[in-house]
Amino acid sequence: MALDAPTLLESRRLVVKIGSALLVDGETRQIRRDWLDALADDVAACRKRGQEVVIVTSGAVACGREHLGLVGRALKLEEKQAAAATGQIRLAHAYQETLARHDVTVAQVLVTLEDTEERRRHLNARNTIDTLLKLGAVPVINENDTVATAEIRFGDNDRLAARVAQMVSADTLVLLSDIDGLYTADPRKDPDARHIPTVRELTPEIEGMAGEPPPGYSSGGMVTKIAAARVALSAGCRMVIAKGKRMNPLAALERRPEDGGALCTWFLPSAEPTSARKAWIAGHVNATGVLLVDDGAMRALSHGASLLPAGVTAVQGEFDRGDVVIVRTQEGREVARGLVAYSADDARKILRHKSTEIPEILGYQGRDEMIHRDDLVVR
């Protein structure tokens, strides 16, 4: 492996994706509790180091189908939804039980594709996950198979995990797989296939190395992992593919292979998560509104502060919470762009007011900032 390849120890916020084939035994169709306990031990160790962990899990349909007698054949969409409805309960309970051994609180979050595509729902989901992490919980995320349709479902949790990593500005995405990374060809079919330790650019040649998904409950495969890498890298998030069936799979990524760690493939981005996110904001063409600010707010922004309602003197245009707006001086010069925390109507009500007055004015406790500095790009 390249000497500059990272290890899991360098991560601050990581998203760990767990596939059905790892979590559910293919013969007994039961959750592999010994493996899940070992994974929970790894998660607890990460948290003890100060790392934040988000889990994206498959397995709801695989867990629930046997209890409804839906085995031995392909399922219709409505049968998958029914299996997911019972499987999600069992899955969440299994995570809750295993992490409770470490006094870790688990929070279940169910999402659909629309939750990441539609801006306001994206923002709500991100804020919920951020809050759970700040409160010390481990969010366990799954696609909401009970309501997703064939037209809107993700189709696999590799890409779901990448979208989640993008949404929460994670710096590392871990895809636990049935294979230990990317090869020049399918190693199950080609004995001359070579392992690729590090990928810095998703070239056509790299994409051409993806094979077909394996049989069984898994709906992924290298094709979907390459698609996930494209999403993650565009967000400034590095991604690693590693074999997941080993016990303590995360602990095995704390060292490089030459130092006794797991063989894996790292996909490395050219930007950090925060800079990638802000590059998206800065390059957003269709800003929907304008906030005019006073000189005091201008000085605060130039020193890296958030934009508070007290510094806003006027609101122009119509926009919703989570939209990109332009920040201008009284003379009309653009000084920043950002994701606004209030709709245009609410912003007009609280401008020139202190943040402590927001609950009384609006009737609810919103954010203290009109635009948080993490969502703000100063020109």
RATASUL-V174312 format. One record per helix or strand of 2 or more residues. SS is the DSSP state (H for helix, E for strand). FROM is the first residue (numbers start at 0). TO is the last residue. If there is no record, write none. Layout:
SS,FROM,TO
SS,FROM,TO
//
This chain:
H,7,9
E,12,17
H,19,22
H,32,47
E,51,56
H,59,67
H,76,99
E,105,110
H,112,116
H,118,133
E,137,142
H,156,166
E,171,176
E,181,182
E,194,195
E,197,198
H,203,207
H,221,233
E,237,242
H,250,252
H,256,258
E,263,266
H,272,281
E,288,292
H,294,301
E,306,307
H,308,310
E,311,316
E,323,327
E,333,338
H,343,349
H,354,361
E,368,370
H,372,374
E,375,377
//
